[in-house]
Amino acid sequence: MAKKRPPAARKPKAAAAPEPLQRIRAEIDRIDGELQELLAARARIAQAVGTSKRAAGTAEFYRPEREAAVLRRVIERNKGPLTNDEMVRLFREIMSACLAQQEPLKIAFLGPEGTFTQQAVLKHFGHSVRALPLPAIDEVFREVEAGVADFGVVPIENSTEGTVSHTADMFLLSPLKICGEVELRVHQHLMGHVKGLKQIERICSHQQSLAQCKGWLAENLAHVELIAVASNAEAARRARDEKGTAAIAGQAAAEVYGIPILVPEIEDRADNSTRFLVIGRKILEPSGADRTTLLLSAPDTAGPGALLKLLEPLARHGISMTRLESRPSRRKKWDYVFFVDIVGHAREEPVAAALEEIKDVASLFKLLGSYPRAVL
C-alpha cells in the first residue's frame, strides 16, 4: 500500500508592506511614469529636429558647445541628493539616446575595447554612439579626416607622466581641430590568472600605465619583467591567454577579457588622471566656458626673449595660460614649436585681440581649437 505523502508545507505569506511604505512606492511608480512620458516627448522633439535639419540640408546634428552649456545648467540647477557627477551622467545618456534618434554619431578612438580611451568616449558621448576602436592614434586622425568617423577621441596628457607625444605631434600636420576635452580619473589594476604575485613572470601594459605604477612595481614586483604593449586592452588579452603573464589595465579591460583583479588601484598617485581630446573637422562656436589651444613658433631672428615676445599679448590682455609645452618642429634640428592652452574662445574678446597680435610676431600660428572646457 503506497504511503501517503505528508502535505506540502505551506509557504508563509509575505507580510504586507506597511501602509506608509506602500504610499512611497506608489509615488515612485507615479514619478517613473511621468519621467518615461517626458523622455519619450524629448526623443520625439529630437526626431523633429533631425527632420528639420535634413530638410534644410544641415548635416550638423551634434553641437558640442550646446551640449556643454546644457550640462552646466544641470549642475547649476542641482540641489541634491544626487551628486553633480550622477546628474551629469544621467543627462549625458538622455542626450546621447535622443541624439541617436536624429543620427547616431560615429566616434573613432584608440582601441581596442576595454581601454581608458573607450571610457572617455562613453563619458563624453554616452552609450548611444557607434564607437570605432582603432589600433593607433594616427589612424584615429585619418578616419576623422576622411569623414568615416564624425569625431575622434585620443589621449593628450596624464597628470603623473605628462604629454602623450604621439597625439601632440599629429597636430603638426593634421588639419583637424580640437572640439572638446574629457578628464578621466584613472585607476590602474593588476590583473591575471595566477594564484599569487609570486607566480607572475611578466607584466604587460601600455608604457604610460607602467610609468604611472613604477613606484608600486619597484616595491612589490621588482624581479618581474615589464613589457610595454600598444594598449592596456592588448595587455589584458595577453594576461588572459599566456601563463605567468599579468596586466596593468582598467576595470573595463578586466570585464571585457574576463580576468580577475589581483591588486586594485596600484597607481602611484591617488589623483592620477588623464585628459583626452575630442577631435573634429571645424572650430566650434563659443559655449560660455571655453579653452583655446594654439600651436606657435617664434621666428629665427627673434633673438633673446623670443618666447616672451610671443606670449606677451596674453599677459597684456589679462588672458590666463593653463599649459605651455615645447615639441620638436620636425622641420630642422633644434627647432621647436609651442603648444599653448589659454582660457577663453578665439572669437570672443579679449582673446581675439590678443591672438591678432600674436599672429604679427609668430613665424607659425595655428589655431588648433576653441572648445568647451570639461564639465566634470
C-alpha positions in Angstrom: 0.0 0.0 0.0 1.5 3.3 -1.1 2.4 5.6 1.7 0.7 8.9 1.8 3.0 11.8 1.3 2.9 14.4 4.0 1.1 17.5 3.0 3.4 20.1 1.5 4.4 22.8 3.9 2.6 25.9 3.1 4.8 28.9 2.3 4.3 31.7 4.7 2.6 34.6 3.1 4.8 37.6 2.7 4.0 40.3 5.1 2.2 43.2 3.5 4.4 46.3 3.4 3.4 48.9 5.9 1.0 51.5 4.6 3.5 54.4 4.6 5.9 52.3 2.5 3.1 51.4 0.1 2.3 55.1 -0.4 6.0 55.8 -1.1 6.3 53.0 -3.6 3.1 54.2 -5.3 4.6 57.7 -5.5 7.8 56.3 -7.1 5.7 54.5 -9.7 3.8 57.7 -10.5 7.1 59.6 -10.9 8.6 56.9 -13.0 5.6 57.1 -15.3 5.9 60.8 -15.7 9.7 60.5 -16.3 9.0 58.0 -19.1 6.5 60.2 -20.8 8.8 63.2 -20.6 11.7 61.2 -22.0 9.6 60.0 -24.9 8.5 63.6 -25.6 12.1 64.7 -25.6 13.0 61.9 -28.1 10.1 62.9 -30.4 11.3 66.5 -30.4 14.8 65.3 -31.2 13.4 63.4 -34.1 11.6 66.5 -35.3 14.9 68.5 -35.1 16.6 65.9 -37.2 13.8 66.0 -39.8 14.1 69.8 -39.9 17.8 69.8 -40.3 17.7 67.3 -43.2 15.1 69.4 -44.9 17.3 72.4 -44.6 20.3 70.5 -45.8 22.1 70.8 -42.5 24.4 67.8 -41.6 25.3 69.1 -38.1 23.3 67.0 -35.7 25.8 67.2 -32.8 26.6 70.6 -31.3 29.3 70.1 -28.5 29.1 73.7 -27.4 25.3 73.5 -26.8 25.6 70.1 -25.0 28.3 71.6 -22.7 26.0 74.6 -21.9 23.1 72.2 -21.1 25.2 70.1 -18.7 26.4 73.2 -16.9 22.8 74.3 -16.4 22.1 70.8 -15.0 24.9 71.4 -12.4 23.5 74.9 -11.6 20.0 73.5 -11.0 21.1 70.6 -9.0 20.1 70.8 -5.3 20.7 67.1 -4.5 20.5 64.5 -3.1 22.1 63.2 -6.4 25.7 64.5 -6.9 26.7 66.6 -9.8 28.6 63.6 -11.3 25.5 61.5 -11.1 23.2 64.1 -12.6 25.6 64.9 -15.4 25.9 61.2 -16.2 22.1 60.7 -16.4 21.6 63.8 -18.6 24.5 62.8 -20.8 22.8 59.4 -21.5 19.5 61.1 -22.1 21.1 63.5 -24.7 23.0 60.6 -26.2 19.9 58.5 -26.7 17.9 61.4 -28.1 20.6 62.4 -30.5 20.7 58.9 -31.8 17.1 59.5 -32.9 18.5 62.0 -35.4 21.7 60.4 -36.4 23.9 58.1 -34.3 27.4 59.5 -34.0 30.4 57.5 -35.2 33.3 58.0 -32.8 36.8 56.7 -33.5 39.0 56.0 -30.6 42.3 54.5 -29.6 41.3 50.9 -29.0 40.7 48.0 -28.7 37.7 47.7 -26.4 38.5 48.0 -22.8 40.9 50.9 -23.0 40.7 54.1 -20.9 40.1 56.0 -24.2 36.9 54.0 -24.7 35.8 55.0 -21.2 36.5 58.6 -22.2 34.3 58.1 -25.2 31.4 56.9 -23.1 31.8 59.6 -20.5 31.7 62.3 -23.1 29.2 61.0 -25.7 27.2 58.4 -23.8 26.4 54.9 -24.8 24.1 55.6 -27.8 27.0 56.1 -30.3 28.8 53.8 -32.7 32.3 53.5 -31.2 35.0 52.6 -33.7 38.1 51.1 -32.0 41.4 51.7 -33.9 44.9 50.3 -33.2 46.8 53.6 -33.4 46.4 57.3 -32.7 47.3 58.3 -36.3 44.5 56.0 -37.6 42.0 57.9 -35.4 43.1 61.1 -37.0 42.9 59.6 -40.5 39.4 58.2 -40.0 38.1 61.6 -38.8 39.9 63.5 -41.6 38.3 61.1 -44.2 34.8 61.6 -42.7 34.5 57.9 -41.8 34.1 59.0 -38.2 32.3 62.2 -37.0 34.8 62.7 -34.2 37.7 61.0 -32.6 39.0 60.7 -29.0 42.7 60.5 -28.2 44.8 60.9 -25.0 46.8 64.1 -24.7 48.3 64.2 -21.2 48.4 62.4 -17.9 48.7 64.2 -14.5 51.6 61.9 -13.5 53.5 61.3 -16.7 52.8 64.4 -18.8 52.1 64.7 -22.5 51.3 61.8 -24.9 53.8 62.9 -27.5 52.3 61.0 -30.4 49.0 62.9 -30.1 50.7 66.2 -29.9 52.9 65.5 -32.9 49.9 64.6 -35.0 48.6 68.2 -34.8 51.8 69.4 -36.6 50.4 68.2 -39.9 46.7 67.3 -39.4 44.0 69.8 -40.4 41.7 68.6 -37.6 40.5 70.8 -34.8 40.0 70.2 -31.1 36.3 70.1 -30.3 36.2 69.1 -26.7 38.1 67.6 -23.8 37.5 64.8 -21.3 39.1 64.4 -17.9 39.1 60.8 -16.6 40.2 59.6 -13.2 42.4 56.7 -13.9 42.7 53.6 -11.7 45.3 51.1 -12.7 44.7 47.5 -11.5 47.0 44.5 -11.6 45.1 41.5 -13.1 45.9 38.0 -14.2 45.0 34.3 -14.0 47.6 33.5 -11.2 47.1 32.3 -7.7 49.5 34.9 -6.2 52.1 37.6 -7.0 55.0 35.1 -6.8 53.6 33.3 -9.9 53.9 36.4 -12.1 56.7 36.1 -14.6 56.0 39.2 -16.7 53.7 42.2 -16.6 52.3 43.8 -19.8 50.8 47.3 -20.1 50.9 50.5 -22.1 54.1 52.4 -21.4 52.1 55.2 -19.8 50.5 52.8 -17.4 53.8 51.2 -16.5 55.2 54.6 -15.7 52.2 55.6 -13.6 52.8 52.5 -11.4 56.6 52.4 -11.4 56.8 53.1 -7.6 54.4 50.3 -6.7 56.1 47.9 -9.1 59.6 48.6 -7.8 58.4 48.0 -4.2 56.3 44.8 -4.8 57.4 43.2 -8.1 61.0 44.4 -8.8 62.0 41.0 -10.1 59.3 40.8 -12.8 59.9 41.6 -16.5 57.9 44.6 -17.7 56.7 44.6 -21.3 55.3 47.7 -23.0 52.5 47.0 -25.4 50.3 49.0 -27.7 47.3 49.3 -25.3 46.1 48.1 -21.9 43.5 46.0 -23.7 46.2 44.2 -25.5 47.9 43.6 -22.2 44.7 42.2 -20.8 44.3 39.9 -23.7 47.9 38.5 -23.2 47.2 38.1 -19.5 44.1 36.0 -20.4 46.0 33.8 -22.9 49.5 33.5 -21.5 50.6 31.5 -18.5 52.5 33.6 -16.0 51.5 36.9 -17.6 49.7 39.7 -15.7 48.5 43.0 -17.0 48.0 46.5 -15.7 44.8 47.9 -17.0 41.4 49.4 -16.0 38.3 47.8 -14.7 36.7 47.8 -18.2 39.6 45.6 -19.6 39.2 43.1 -16.7 35.5 42.8 -17.5 35.9 42.6 -21.3 38.6 39.9 -21.1 37.2 38.1 -18.0 40.4 38.5 -15.9 40.3 38.7 -12.0 41.9 41.7 -10.4 44.8 40.7 -8.2 45.6 44.1 -6.7 43.3 47.1 -7.3 44.5 50.7 -7.7 48.3 50.4 -7.8 48.8 53.8 -9.4 51.5 55.8 -7.5 49.3 59.0 -7.2 45.8 59.0 -5.7 44.8 61.8 -8.1 46.1 60.1 -11.2 44.0 61.4 -14.2 44.2 61.5 -17.9 43.0 64.3 -20.2 41.6 63.3 -23.6 40.9 65.5 -26.6 37.8 65.2 -28.9 39.0 65.9 -32.5 36.7 67.0 -35.3 36.8 69.0 -38.5 35.8 72.5 -37.5 36.1 75.3 -34.9 33.1 75.4 -32.6 31.0 78.4 -31.6 31.5 79.8 -28.0 29.9 77.8 -25.2 30.4 80.3 -22.4 33.3 78.5 -20.7 35.9 77.6 -23.3 39.5 76.8 -23.8 41.7 77.6 -26.8 44.7 75.6 -27.9 47.4 77.2 -30.1 50.4 75.9 -32.0 53.1 78.6 -32.1 56.7 79.2 -33.2 58.9 82.2 -32.9 61.0 83.4 -35.9 64.7 82.5 -36.0 65.5 86.2 -36.0 63.6 86.9 -32.8 66.8 86.7 -30.6 66.8 86.7 -26.8 63.3 86.7 -25.2 61.6 85.3 -28.3 59.1 83.2 -26.2 58.4 86.2 -24.0 57.6 88.4 -27.1 55.4 85.6 -28.4 53.3 85.3 -25.3 53.3 88.9 -24.0 50.0 89.8 -25.6 48.3 87.2 -23.4 49.5 88.9 -20.3 48.7 92.4 -21.5 45.1 91.4 -22.3 44.7 89.5 -19.0 44.3 86.0 -20.5 45.2 83.0 -18.4 47.5 80.4 -19.8 46.9 76.9 -18.5 49.5 74.9 -20.4 52.8 75.5 -22.3 54.8 72.8 -23.8 57.6 72.7 -26.4 57.9 70.0 -29.1 60.5 69.4 -31.9 59.1 71.0 -35.0 60.4 68.2 -37.3 61.4 70.9 -39.8 65.1 71.1 -38.8 67.2 70.1 -35.8 66.9 72.2 -32.6 63.8 73.9 -33.9 60.8 73.9 -31.6 57.1 74.7 -31.6 55.0 75.5 -28.6 51.6 74.1 -27.6 49.7 76.7 -25.6 46.4 76.4 -23.8 44.6 79.5 -22.8 41.2 80.3 -21.1 38.6 81.8 -23.5 37.3 81.4 -27.0 39.2 82.6 -30.1 36.2 84.5 -31.4 35.5 86.5 -28.3 37.3 89.4 -26.7 39.8 89.8 -25.3 41.2 86.6 -26.7 40.5 87.6 -30.3 42.6 90.8 -29.9 45.5 89.0 -28.3 45.6 86.4 -31.0 45.8 89.0 -33.7 48.8 90.5 -32.0 50.5 87.1 -31.6 50.0 86.4 -35.4 52.1 89.5 -36.1 55.1 88.2 -34.2 54.9 84.4 -34.8 56.5 82.5 -37.6 54.0 79.8 -37.1 50.4 80.4 -35.8 47.9 77.6 -35.9 44.6 77.7 -34.1 44.1 74.1 -33.0 40.7 74.6 -31.5 38.4 76.6 -29.2 36.2 74.2 -27.3 34.1 73.7 -24.1 36.2 73.0 -21.0 35.5 69.7 -19.4 32.3 69.9 -17.4 33.4 67.4 -14.8 
